[in-house]
Structure formats: C-alpha cells, structure tokens
Amino acid sequence: MEEKFIRNIFYYKNYYLDFFATLRPEVQKKFNWTLQLISTQDNIPAKYFQHMTNTSGLFEIRVEVGSNIYRVFSFFDKGQMIILINGFQKKTQKTPKKEIELAEKLKKEYFDEKGK
C-alpha cells in the first residue's frame, strides 16, 4: 500500500544533508523513517516531532538510536511544507542554546532570501 504524503519536506541549503552525511547508517535509516512518518501521518507523536517552546515557531525532529539522541530543527512554510535546518547530537538534558540560536538565524535567513 502506497502512503500519501500530506507534508512536503525540504532542506534549506545543505545544513541537514551535511549533518546527515556524518551519521552512522543505522541513524540515517532512523532519520529517513522518522521523516517519512512526519510527511505521511496526520498525528505525529511528540516523541518524534515537537514544537520548541520559547522559539519563533521552531520544531525539533527527534531520533534515538541506542543511547544516542539526535535532533534536527525545522519550521513550517506555507502550512504543510517543512523546512529542515541544523542538526546535532544531543549530549545533555537541555538543548544547547547555541543550536537554538543557529536555528533561529537560519530560519530568518530562509525567509529573508525567499522575500527577495
């Protein structure tokens, strides 16, 4: 049975792809599975996709493989279009402030470029 895509996922520049290239094959496979889930399911479990509080509309895509935790920031453009930006391996309980600041900067850059 073919799954119907209800959300489109795009990469802003090479931020996500560069991060993805550094990952082990089993982590890449889990990211691909998670992105397919996000693009085809109406209700996405918060375990995989969650709004980041105190941000300008950033969402966190979450992947766990063994005891390793990975995150990729994203945001919406035009409702059902998700733009992927920076990713990182999470090593502490709290999401690093510098990663959130980078994501905010990339989101602004995306919309600034789009507006030209």
ZALUM-992807 format. One line per 8 residues: number of its first residue (from 1); their letters; for each residue z, y, x of N, C-alpha, C, O, CB. Coordinates in steps of 0.001 Angstrom, whole numbers, plus 500000, padded with zeros to 6 digits. Glycine has a CB too. Example, Ala and Ser with C-alpha at 12.3 -4.5 7.8 and 13.67 -1.06 7.14 Angstrom:
BEGIN
1 = AS = 507800,494310,513190,507800,495500,512300,507800,496700,513200,508465,496681,514236,509046,495527,511308; 507080,497750,512850,507140,498940,513670,507870,500030,512900,508039,501138,513409,505725,499402,514084
// end
This chain:
BEGIN
1 = MEEKFIRN = 500000,498821,500823,500000,500000,500000,500000,501259,500879,500821,501401,501785,501208,499989,499057; 499075,502150,500592,498950,503368,501374,499931,504420,500877,500073,504636,499673,497516,503901,501313; 500603,505067,501815,501567,506090,501427,500867,507436,501270,499942,507764,502012,502703,506189,502464; 501322,508196,500302,500751,509510,500031,501564,510565,500788,502793,510598,500723,500732,509810,498494; 500847,511413,501497,501521,512480,502235,501807,513639,501301,500909,514140,500625,500670,512949,503438; 503066,514065,501266,503448,515205,500424,503797,516422,501276,503938,517529,500756,504641,514835,499523; 503934,516219,502570,504172,517321,503506,503259,517129,504707,503047,516006,505165,505676,517385,503947; 502727,518223,505210,501944,518177,506442,502839,518587,507597,503666,519491,507473,500690,519099,506354
9 = IFYYKNYY = 502660,517905,508727,503454,518219,509913,502508,518693,511009,501519,518032,511327,504288,516980,510387; 502831,519857,511582,502040,520420,512659,502934,520686,513857,504147,520850,513725,501333,521709,512208; 502314,520724,515024,503034,521033,516263,502691,522461,516656,501518,522831,516696,502668,520023,517416; 503704,523260,516944,503454,524601,517450,503289,524508,518958,504207,524126,519683,504607,525584,517066; 502098,524865,519407,501721,524752,520820,502039,523329,521280,501788,522379,520538,502476,525819,521706; 502583,523161,522485,502872,521803,522973,504361,521523,523103,504748,520573,523783,502207,521584,524311; 505204,522328,522468,506644,522162,522650,507115,520760,522261,507800,520095,523039,507393,523203,521833; 506752,520317,521075,507178,518980,520635,506482,517903,521455,507129,516955,521901,506882,518778,519133
17 = LDFFATLR = 505181,518030,521659,504427,516988,522369,504909,516811,523805,504963,515688,524307,502939,517322,522367; 505259,517913,524469,505798,517811,525834,507129,517063,525826,507375,516218,526686,505981,519218,526459; 507987,517373,524855,509271,516674,524713,509027,515201,524415,509640,514332,525035,510133,517317,523591; 508131,514914,523466,507823,513546,523050,507347,512699,524237,507701,511526,524347,506754,513556,521946; 506550,513294,525114,505996,512578,526274,507079,512119,527249,506856,511189,528024,504998,513466,527007; 508254,512762,527218,509332,512398,528145,510187,511237,527624,511026,510707,528353,510218,513608,528406; 509975,510847,526371,510844,509857,525732,510403,508426,526017,509225,508154,526251,510879,510089,524237; 511376,507520,525991,511080,506100,526139,510291,505617,524912,510431,506188,523830,512395,505276,526316
25 = PEVQKKFN = 509464,504573,525069,508631,504096,523954,509398,503794,522669,508888,504064,521582,507904,502867,524374; 510603,503244,522763,511348,502928,521540,511824,504193,520817,511960,504202,519593,512549,502038,521873; 512077,505261,521585,512469,506536,520987,511232,507184,520346,511323,507739,519251,513111,507488,522062; 510099,507116,521013,508850,507637,520444,508530,506940,519124,508134,507587,518155,507683,507456,521439; 508701,505639,519091,508434,504869,517873,509343,505323,516728,508898,505448,515586,508628,503364,518138; 510618,505569,517042,511564,506015,516013,511220,507423,515529,511347,507718,514341,513005,505980,516555; 510782,508299,516451,510351,509638,516034,509137,509536,515116,509076,510218,514093,510021,510518,517265; 508174,508693,515471,506987,508540,514620,507373,508033,513234,506842,508507,512230,505976,507576,515271
33 = WTLQLIST = 508291,507076,513175,508766,506537,511894,509452,507633,511078,509226,507758,509875,509739,505353,512127; 510289,508422,511748,511029,509491,511071,510075,510566,510543,510248,511048,509423,512060,510122,512031; 509076,510943,511336,508110,511955,510882,507298,511437,509696,506965,512202,508791,507163,512356,512036; 506982,510149,509696,506272,509580,508547,507161,509626,507304,506688,509945,506213,505832,508123,508842; 508431,509312,507467,509389,509385,506361,509431,510811,505793,509371,511005,504579,510806,508945,506834; 509535,511794,506675,509606,513198,506251,508328,513621,505531,508382,514390,504571,509851,514111,507463; 507193,513129,505983,505928,513575,505385,505560,512833,504101,504658,513265,503384,504815,513411,506382; 506247,511714,503795,505843,510920,502628,506911,510775,501546,506594,510345,500436,505439,509567,503079
41 = QDNIPAKY = 508148,511115,501831,509224,510906,500861,509666,512214,500211,509800,513236,500884,510416,510238,501536; 509893,512174,498889,510401,513353,498189,511786,513732,498689,512030,514879,499063,510440,513104,496682; 512684,512765,498692,514068,512998,499105,514296,512374,500472,514262,511155,500634,515067,512418,498066; 514525,513234,501442,514729,512767,502814,516225,512724,503085,516906,513735,502911,513997,513689,503848; 516755,511580,503508,518194,511514,503811,518579,512533,504892,517854,512720,505870,518581,510086,504269; 519718,513180,504702,520206,514183,505658,520405,513583,507046,520432,514309,508040,521522,514793,505163; 520543,512280,507117,520684,511604,508410,519461,511878,509307,519569,511864,510533,520865,510079,508200; 518297,512127,508677,517057,512316,509436,516547,513753,509444,515840,514151,510369,515994,511427,508881
49 = FQHMTNTS = 516899,514538,508420,516315,515873,508283,517317,516763,507570,517670,516518,506416,514957,515827,507509; 517777,517805,508270,518838,518609,507696,518661,520086,508053,518268,520437,509166,520199,518106,508172; 518968,520943,507064,518939,522390,507302,520062,522757,508258,521180,522252,508148,519070,523186,505967; 519752,523639,509195,520760,524104,510147,521426,525351,509577,520761,526355,509322,520125,524399,511549; 522735,525284,509378,523451,526443,508854,523446,527564,509893,523313,527315,511091,524905,526064,508466; 523592,528792,509418,523616,529979,510273,522347,530157,511111,522406,530639,512242,524807,529915,511186; 521195,529761,510544,519907,529983,511202,518982,530645,510188,519338,530812,509021,519290,528636,511746; 517808,531016,510641,516829,531667,509765,515898,530638,509111,514688,530852,509030,516004,532694,510562
57 = GLFEIRVE = 516459,529545,508655,515633,528533,507995,515160,527429,508911,514113,526829,508669,514455,529177,507376; 515911,527151,509958,515566,526040,510850,516084,524729,510265,517121,524685,509603,516149,526270,512271; 515333,523671,510531,515737,522326,510152,515782,521477,511409,515060,521727,512374,514769,521714,509093; 516639,520476,511380,516822,519586,512512,516341,518203,512104,516800,517643,511109,518311,519554,512979; 515408,517657,512884,514973,516275,512700,515817,515457,513662,515886,515749,514856,513406,516085,512964; 516462,514420,513120,517458,513683,513896,517026,512233,514095,516604,511555,513159,518827,513737,513203; 517144,511782,515340,516798,510402,515675,517891,509839,516576,518316,510472,517542,515397,510319,516371; 518332,508634,516234,519295,507920,517076,518688,506606,517512,518135,505866,516699,520634,507682,516329
65 = VGSNIYRV = 518794,506319,518803,518368,505034,519336,519493,504560,520245,519762,505157,521287,516985,505137,520109; 520143,503482,519835,521331,503034,520556,522387,504111,520475,522699,504598,519388,521003,502698,522030; 522945,504489,521619,523976,505535,521620,523377,506906,521942,524112,507885,522078,525081,505195,522636; 522053,506984,522063,521389,508248,522366,520963,508959,521092,520470,508341,520148,520178,508012,523266; 521163,510269,521087,520827,511096,519926,519827,512157,520372,520007,512816,521395,522108,511755,519300; 518765,512304,519572,517711,513268,519877,517522,514185,518680,517727,513784,517534,516379,512550,520240; 517126,515434,518962,516908,516412,517907,515611,517170,518179,515253,517444,519325,518106,517389,517804; 514929,517495,517100,513764,518378,517177,513934,519419,516089,514222,519085,514940,512403,517586,517014
73 = FSFFDKGQ = 513757,520681,516450,513838,521745,515465,512492,521924,514783,511436,521697,515374,514292,523056,516116; 512558,522334,513537,511347,522566,512758,511645,523640,511721,512790,524052,511540,510846,521251,512080; 510589,524083,511042,510743,525043,509956,509552,524884,509016,508540,524272,509360,510848,526513,510499; 509701,525448,507828,508639,525367,506829,507736,526584,506898,508182,527697,507179,509228,525232,505429; 506458,526351,506637,505488,527417,506456,504678,527040,505220,504143,525934,505152,504567,527613,507738; 504581,527916,504265,503857,527651,503012,504395,526435,502263,503610,525594,501827,502383,527450,503301; 505669,526325,502109,506259,525290,501258,506329,523896,501824,507405,523442,502214,505523,525226,500032; 505194,523198,501880,505238,521787,502289,504692,521551,503693,504477,520403,504083,504459,520947,501308
81 = MIILINGF = 504467,522608,504452,503971,522447,505816,505140,522612,506784,505809,523646,506797,502835,523475,506130; 505373,521592,507582,506489,521613,508530,505937,521812,509935,505023,521109,510366,507329,520299,508444; 506510,522781,510636,506091,523102,511992,507165,522587,512955,508333,522962,512847,505860,524647,512166; 506764,521724,513897,507706,521192,514890,507702,522078,516124,506655,522530,516588,507347,519731,515273; 508913,522316,516647,509018,523118,517865,509827,522351,518910,509519,521189,519175,509673,524500,517568; 510831,522949,519500,511515,522343,520638,512383,521138,520278,512942,521054,519185,512359,523370,521306; 512477,520221,521219,513324,519036,521077,514226,518886,522281,513972,519461,523339,512474,517775,520894; 515292,518101,522111,516234,517874,523200,517063,516628,522897,517129,516163,521759,517152,519112,523407
89 = QKKTQKTP = 517695,516100,523952,518640,515001,523757,520012,515632,523581,520450,516450,524390,518619,513976,524969; 520673,515235,522515,521985,515805,522198,523058,515019,522951,523159,513799,522821,522256,515780,520654; 523850,515733,523734,524870,515067,524550,526281,515501,524194,527257,514959,524713,524618,515337,526013; 526384,516491,523294,527703,516959,522885,527767,516971,521361,526742,516829,520695,528004,518374,523468; 528942,517136,520817,529141,517144,519367,528405,518314,518715,527811,518180,517646,530638,517213,519034; 528459,519458,519384,527876,520678,518832,526466,520878,519399,526217,520611,520575,528773,521908,519147; 525551,521348,518551,524194,521633,519016,524240,522820,519977,524805,523862,519647,523235,521925,517815; 523641,522667,521179,523696,523759,522164,523099,525062,521626,522008,525079,521056,522962,523351,523436
97 = KKEIELAE = 523838,526136,521823,523423,527456,521333,522069,527861,521916,521257,528471,521221,524482,528513,521683; 521821,527527,523182,520558,527918,523810,519367,527227,523149,518275,527794,523108,520587,527592,525305; 519557,526008,522629,518473,525306,521932,518175,525974,520585,517017,526084,520183,518840,523817,521721; 519225,526415,519897,519043,527121,518619,518353,528465,518867,517450,528853,518126,520414,527334,517900; 518790,529174,519919,518171,530464,520246,516694,530292,520590,515864,531102,520178,518910,531133,521418; 516361,529249,521338,514966,528977,521670,514166,528682,520402,513053,529184,520241,514865,527797,522658; 514717,527883,519516,514036,527555,518261,513795,528806,517424,512716,528972,516856,514855,526536,517459; 514785,529682,517345,514627,530937,516597,513509,531784,517219,512696,532367,516501,515966,531736,516575
105 = KLKKEYFD = 513473,531849,518542,512460,532625,519256,511062,532042,518973,510121,532791,518711,512754,532631,520790; 510930,530719,519025,509633,530073,518798,509164,530265,517357,507974,530455,517106,509717,528575,519127; 510095,530214,516423,509734,530434,515021,509201,531854,514837,508179,532056,514181,510955,530188,514094; 509884,532821,515407,509444,534226,515311,508067,534374,515959,507179,535016,515399,510477,535188,515996; 507895,533781,517132,506619,533831,517856,505490,533248,516995,504402,533819,516929,506725,533058,519200; 505747,532123,516344,504763,531472,515475,504303,532427,514370,503105,532620,514168,505356,530185,514857; 505257,533016,513662,504908,533902,512544,504277,535208,513045,503404,535762,512376,506160,534212,511699; 504711,535710,514219,504099,536905,514796,502625,536646,515117,501764,537468,514806,504859,537343,516069
113 = EKGK = 502339,535493,515744,500961,535137,516087,500117,534897,514839,498949,535282,514782,500942,533891,516974; 500707,534273,513866,499997,533973,512621,499621,535249,511884,498584,535314,511224,500853,533081,511719; 500473,536263,512003,500242,537521,511312,499152,538391,511932,498717,539370,511325,501504,538287,511266; 498713,538038,513135,497681,538842,513825,496300,538562,513289,495325,539150,513756,497702,538572,515322
// end
